Amino acid sequence: MYELMVEERFASAHQLRGYKGKCENMHGHNFKVQVFVSADSLNQVDLAIDFHDLRDMVRETVSNLDHAFLNEIFPFTEINPSSENIARWIYDSIKKKVNKDHIAVSAVSVWESDTASATYYED
């Protein structure tokens, strides 16, 4: 089994509805996103997936979040834009583009600071 990872960054603001504390106020983060994919085989040129192609898929997805107020972007109009929910949304978005017979998204980590992250993966 092979595992590959690409990393992207975006900056955005959000607020956590119902949270009792500073995070219920609008505030921003410089988010780091790590997307992990697993492959059980390689293609005809001995790659699981071209890093360039994977990075483009991730960039396209997170570009929708960059310099935005996340609470105004679906599904975060209905659920809190927590790091956990952002990780799941990115996972679900990338899965639609990446998953094929031999390769699949295995996890997405969203870092809201250098010391705090949330990771989403499916069993």
VENGI-V41172 format. One record per backbone hydrogen bond with DSSP energy under -0.5 kcal/mol. CO is the residue of the C=O (numbers start at 1). NH is the residue of the N-H. If there is no record, write none. Layout:
((CO & NH) (CO & NH))
This chain:
((2 & 39) (4 & 37) (6 & 35) (8 & 33) (10 & 31) (11 & 67) (11 & 68) (12 & 29) (13 & 70) (14 & 27) (15 & 17) (16 & 19) (19 & 21) (21 & 24) (22 & 25) (23 & 16) (27 & 14) (29 & 12) (29 & 31) (31 & 10) (32 & 111) (33 & 8) (34 & 36) (34 & 109) (35 & 6) (36 & 106) (36 & 107) (37 & 4) (38 & 104) (39 & 2) (43 & 46) (47 & 43) (50 & 54) (51 & 55) (52 & 56) (53 & 57) (54 & 58) (55 & 59) (56 & 60) (57 & 61) (58 & 62) (59 & 63) (60 & 64) (61 & 64) (62 & 65) (62 & 66) (65 & 68) (68 & 13) (68 & 70) (69 & 72) (70 & 73) (73 & 76) (75 & 78) (75 & 79) (80 & 82) (82 & 86) (83 & 87) (84 & 88) (85 & 89) (86 & 90) (87 & 91) (88 & 92) (89 & 93) (90 & 94) (91 & 95) (92 & 96) (93 & 97) (94 & 97) (94 & 98) (95 & 99) (102 & 40) (102 & 41) (103 & 100) (104 & 38) (107 & 36) (108 & 120) (109 & 34) (109 & 111) (110 & 112) (110 & 118) (111 & 32) (113 & 116) (116 & 112) (116 & 113) (118 & 110) (120 & 108))
